[in-house]
Amino acid sequence: MYHDRLFKQLMRSDFPGFVQLFFPSVFAQTDFSTLEWLDKEFFADLPSGAVTAQLHYQVVGLPKLSAEDYLKQGTLMAGALGASMSPGQWSRAELKLYCLETVARAPAFESWAWSEVANTSPRVGGG
């Protein structure tokens, strides 16, 4: 799906920003310099009787979060994900406009946008 690909690109471009936005205490304790992205999901075929690790994770339910609370931070990640949050007092159109303005003003936007332009090849066939 197209939105899944965009979300993965957003995570790759600013994963520390995502963690900082939603899990500030984890962000403060994490060294992101050794982060390595895998190209594909990886599932090992474990032999029977193998010991497996338990994974604990947090869910970020965007539709239940107040966009206004997160957009105040003015980050690229807040602007990008804010449109999927609860608009509160704003109309959906006002929320989307505010999200676009937040993304455009975010300090990380210019470098992110240029890296996306550099990694985009023109489409053949006008699509």
Secondary structure in CASP SS format (residue, H / E / C, confidence):
PFRMAT SS
TARGET T0000
AUTHOR 0000-0000-0000
METHOD secondary structure of the structure
MODEL  1
M C 1.00
Y H 1.00
H H 1.00
D H 1.00
R H 1.00
L H 1.00
F H 1.00
K H 1.00
Q H 1.00
L H 1.00
M H 1.00
R H 1.00
S H 1.00
D H 1.00
F H 1.00
P H 1.00
G H 1.00
F H 1.00
V H 1.00
Q H 1.00
L H 1.00
F H 1.00
F C 1.00
P H 1.00
S H 1.00
V H 1.00
F H 1.00
A H 1.00
Q C 1.00
T C 1.00
D C 1.00
F H 1.00
S H 1.00
T H 1.00
L C 1.00
E C 1.00
W C 1.00
L C 1.00
D C 1.00
K C 1.00
E C 1.00
F C 1.00
F C 1.00
A C 1.00
D C 1.00
L C 1.00
P C 1.00
S C 1.00
G C 1.00
A C 1.00
V C 1.00
T C 1.00
A C 1.00
Q C 1.00
L C 1.00
H C 1.00
Y C 1.00
Q C 1.00
V C 1.00
V C 1.00
G C 1.00
L H 1.00
P H 1.00
K H 1.00
L C 1.00
S E 1.00
A H 1.00
E H 1.00
D H 1.00
Y H 1.00
L H 1.00
K C 1.00
Q C 1.00
G C 1.00
T C 1.00
L H 1.00
M H 1.00
A H 1.00
G H 1.00
A H 1.00
L H 1.00
G H 1.00
A C 1.00
S C 1.00
M C 1.00
S E 1.00
P C 1.00
G C 1.00
Q C 1.00
W C 1.00
S C 1.00
R H 1.00
A H 1.00
E H 1.00
L H 1.00
K H 1.00
L H 1.00
Y H 1.00
C H 1.00
L H 1.00
E H 1.00
T H 1.00
V H 1.00
A H 1.00
R H 1.00
A C 1.00
P C 1.00
A C 1.00
F H 1.00
E H 1.00
S H 1.00
W H 1.00
A H 1.00
W H 1.00
S H 1.00
E H 1.00
V H 1.00
A H 1.00
N C 1.00
T C 1.00
S C 1.00
P C 1.00
R C 1.00
V C 1.00
G C 1.00
G C 1.00
G C 1.00
END
